[in-house]
Amino acid sequence: MKLLKVIVLGIITLFSLSCLSKNQAPVQKKSDEKVAEIAKLSQEDLQQYETAYFASGCFWCVEVIFESVKGVKEVISGYSGGIEENPTYEQVGYGKTTHAEAVEVYYDPKVISFTALVQVFFGSHDPTSLNRQGPDRGTQYRSIAFYKNDSEKKIITGYRDALEESKVYNRSIVTEIKEFSKFWIAEEYHQDYEKKHPNNSYIRNVSIPRFNIFKKNFPEFLKEEAH
């Protein structure tokens, strides 16, 4: 697959909702049941898959985008990029940690490459927006592409540089390219949030429009049921 794909990105509308409206989701304790479920998946169904990690704003939005991509088996919402252990949504959402909302992507490299996932990452958010995506502001919503080895770092860096050289954006890309360290699974009620709460105002006004822009720009990456 070519490293650089010429794309025309739609401008993600800055909706009138504030990040506080998202943070008003009910605060619940982490579910041991969900952690156990994910651990079981990891041991059984997910062993054959590779993992990739990205942060690009609200993880509700990012999760549903990557789950629509061919070759992706599972996407888990969580926190990464910081130093605090066992972060909670209340801490991260209100900027009390150095973490960002992030996703863990389990994918089949025989179906989709890491390079393609990097394309999905850059093409599904505004990488020139510093510490902000749509109505959500703060370092917890910053853009980060994580790498686990030198090969992944080279792919991310190369794709970013190609976008810059091709003048795809009018501003410089501010995405962090960061070595992956630890992923902390978010509370159970955040997992598959858009699917569970399609009528939530944030989902209707921010998440779904963002997903629709991605689908319009990258139809070739979509699973059949996502069309």
URMO-V430716 format. One line per field, one symbol per residue. ss: DSSP state (H for helix, E for strand, L for the rest). psi: psi as a letter, one per 20 degrees, with the letter a starting at -180 (. if undefined). burial: # if it has 16 or more other C-alpha atoms within 10 Angstrom, else .. Layout:
# URMO-V430716
ss=???
psi=???
burial=???
This chain:
# URMO-V430716
ss=LLLLLLLLLLLLLLLLLLHHHHHLLLLLLLLHHHHHHHHHHHHLLLLLLEEEEEEELLHHHHHHHHHLELLEEEEEEEEELLLLLLLLHHHHHLLLLLLEEEEEEEELLLLLLHHHHHHHHHHLLLLLLLLEELLEELHHHLEEEEELLHHHHHHHHHHHHHHHHLLLLLLLLLLEEEELLLLEELLHHHLLHHHHLLLLHHHHHHHHHHHHHHHHHLHHHELHHHL
psi=pqgppoqopqpopnriqrhhhhijqppqqqohggghghhgghhehjhiqrqqpqplbpigghghghiippipgqppqbqriaiqqlqrhhgghjkjrjrqprqpppqoiigprhghhhggghijrojiookqpcipqqhijrppoqqirhghgggggggghhgghikhqirqpjppopppgpppprqhihpkgghhmhjphgggiggghgghgghhhlhiiqqgii.
burial=..##....#..#......#..#.......#...#...#.......#..#.################################....####.##.#.############...#.##################################....##.###.##..#.........###.#.##..############.......##.####.##.###.##..##.....
